[in-house]
Amino acid sequence: TALAKIHFPRIRKNPGLKANDPMAEAGRKILRFHFAHMLSHEKGTRLGEDIEELHDMRVATRRMRAAFEVFRPFFKPKAVKKHLKGLRATGRALGHVRDLDVFMEKAEHYLEMLPEDKRTGLEPLLDAWHQERDAARDKMLAHLDSESYQQFKQGFNEFVSTPGAGARQLTGNSPEPDLVRHVAPILVYTNLAAVRAYDKIIPNAMIEQLHALRIEFKKLRYTLEFFREVLGTQSKEVINDLKNLQDHLGDLN
């Protein structure tokens, strides 16, 4: 078929964003970049020997979902909906296994800090988690082997490899901001404003509010990462700071 003739993307150092790119094509470059990363970790995820493979594959699906949130206004709703459905299904299949990996890893570190005679207390919980993880892994493999996942990969590959596919056509007589250099500054400042809105509640924030703040930090960080190539060298520093804040809030949660 025509779909089968399009090769899957290879890993690249950068998406290749330019300030004069139309937003839809900038989004396509970013989606293609992270799609290549997702595919590159599928084999290791199936093997299950290194938990970081699954983590990296899941991160790639999350980056793509976040990219759709940023670039959604520049694509036709139908195009976004179809591909988001496949990404969400894959993210869910990976997510349950990953969450249990993290729980067990943190529990193991906690056990290492305990005296020898206290370590057996958590064994029933860890055994239950191991069983739950095995079941979640079976479900994940069933998803990766499914016809729907294969169709998602082929269809998504066509979408990210075809300039103009699914892009919203600009209408009307008045020019609309449509290029990266028009829109990126607005998106960065909008996400920054959402983070700064938490200033006044930080001293007495509840854990749910801190979790919500972490999500806003994540949105800001992803936005900066997506446009990093056109933002200059300082953006790398800012992204690292945001990652540290996000990790700290994640540990609290």
N, C-alpha and C positions, 0 to 999 in steps of 0.2 A: 504494500500500500504506500501512498504518498507519505504517511506519517513515519513509516519504518525507515524511509530513506534519509531522514534527518538525523545526523549523528548527535549523540548526547554531548553536552558541552564539557570541555576540559577545564581543569583548575587553572585559574589565572591569578596573577599577583594582585590585580585591582580590577574593579568593574569597568574602568575606562570612562568615567563620567567627565563631561565637559560643561562649562558654564552656559554654552549656547545650545545644549541639548534640549529638545522639547521634553517636558516632564514625563510624558508617557514612555518615551524611548529611554530616558534616564532610569525610570522604574523597571523597564524591561532588562536593561543592563544589570541592574542590581539583583533582580530575580534570577537571571541567568547565572550570575556569579555564585549565588548561594545555592542554586539548584545543582550546580557542578559539585559543590562541597557536600551537599546531602548525598548525592549518588556515590561520591568517593568513599563514604563511610558505611555504605549499605552492607558490603561484604563483611567488614569487621563486626558490624552490629549483629548480623546473622550468626557469625561464629561465636560471639559472646565471650571471648577470651580476655578482652580488654574493655572495661566498662566505659572508658573515655571515647571509644568508637561510637557507642550508642549516644553518649552525651553530645558529641560533636554533630551527629546526624540530627538529633533533636534540636540543637541550637540553630542549625541551618533552616529547619522547618519554621522555627519561631521567627527567625530573621525575615523569612519570606512573608509570613503572615503580617509582621510589623510593616514590611515594605508595602504590602497591599493597603494597609491602613493609611500610609502616607501618600501613596500615589493613586488611591481609589478614584478621586474626582476626575482623573485624566483618562480613565478607562470606562468603557461601557459597563453598566452594572451586571449584565448577563455574563460577560467575560470573567469578571472578578468572582462572581458567585460560584461558577463552575469549578474554578481552580482552587478557591478557598476551601470548598467542601473536601476536596482531595487532600489538601494540606492539613486540615483539621483532623480528618480521620487518621492520617499518618502520625500526626503529633500526639493524638490520644493513645494510639497503640504503643508508641515509644515512651510516652510520658509516664505511664503507670510503672513500667519496668525501671525507668530512671529514678523515679521518686523512691522506690523501694531500695535501689542501689545506694542512694544517698542516705536514707534512714539507717541502713545496715552499716555503712561506712562510718557514720558519726557514732553509732552505738559501739562499734569496734574500738574507735579511738577513746570513747568514754570508759570502756572496760579496761583498756590498757592503763588507765590512771588509777583504777581501783586496786585495793589489796587483793592478793590471790584468793583468799577465802570468801570474798564478796562477789566474785565474778559469775558464779553459777546462777545467781538470781535472775539474770536476764535471759537465760537460755531458752525458756519456753517462748518468750516473745520473739527472739531471733529465729527459732525453729518455725514459728508461725509465719514470720516475714519471708523466710526462705521458701516455704511452700507457696505462699502467695506470689512470690517473685517467679517461681517456676511456672505457675499457671498463667501469669501475665506474659511471660516470655513465649509460651506456647501460642497465646492469642496474637502476640505481636508477629510471630513468624507466619501464622495463618494469614494475617493481613498482608504481609510483604509478599506472600505467595499468591495472593488473590488476583482474580481477573480485574477487579476494579482498580487495584493499585497499579497494575501494568498499564491499564487504559489511562489512568491519571498521568503517569509518567510520560507516555507517548503524547497525549494531548497538551500537557504543560510544556513539553519540549518544543512542540510546534509553536506554541504561543510565545515562548521566550526567544525563539530563533527567527521569528518572522516580523521584521519591522512593520509597524502600522497595525498589526493584528490586535483587535479589540480596543484600539485607541478611540477615544471620544473625539468626534469632529467638532471643531470650534464653529459656532454659529453666531449670527448677529453682525451688525455693522461695526460695533465698537470693539476695538482690540482687547483681548483678555490676557492677563499675565499667564504665560504658558511655558516659558523657558526656565531652566534651573536658576539662572541668575536673578530672575524675577521673584521666584516662589520660595527658594531655599531660605533666605533671610527671614521671611514671614513665619515659616514653619519652625525655625530654630527659636525665635523669640516667643512664639505662642507656647511652645513646650517649656521654655524657661519660665515663662509667667506662671504656668500651671504648677511648677515646682516651688516657685517663690511664694505662691499663695499660702503655703504651709508654714511660712515664717512665724506667724502669730500663735500657732498652736503647738509648736515643737516642744516647749518646756513641759507641757502636761499632756502630750499626745498619747492616746490609747494605742494598743498594739495594732488594732485594725487600721487606725489612721496612719501609722508608720508603714504598714503594708501597702496602703494606698499611695503613700509618698514614694515608696520603692517602685511602684508601677509607673509613676510619673517620671522618676529618674530614668527608668528603663526606656521610656518613650523618647526622652530627650537624648539619651545616649545613642539609641538606634538612629535617630534623625541625624545626629552629628556624624555617626559612622557612615550612613548612606551618602552624605555629601562631603565626606572628609577630603576627597581629591580636589574639591574646588574651594575649600575653606582655609587653606594655608597650613603651615607647620604647627602652629599652636594648638590646633584641634586635637592632635594626638595626646597632648598633656591633659587637656580638659576631659577627653574620653576616659583616660586612666583614672582621673580623680572621680569621675562619675561612677566608674566600675567599682572603685573602692567603697564609695558611699552605698552603692547598691548591694554589695556583698555584706557590708556591715548590717544594713537593714534586713537582709536575708537571714543572717545568723540570728538576729533578734527574733525574727518571725518564727 
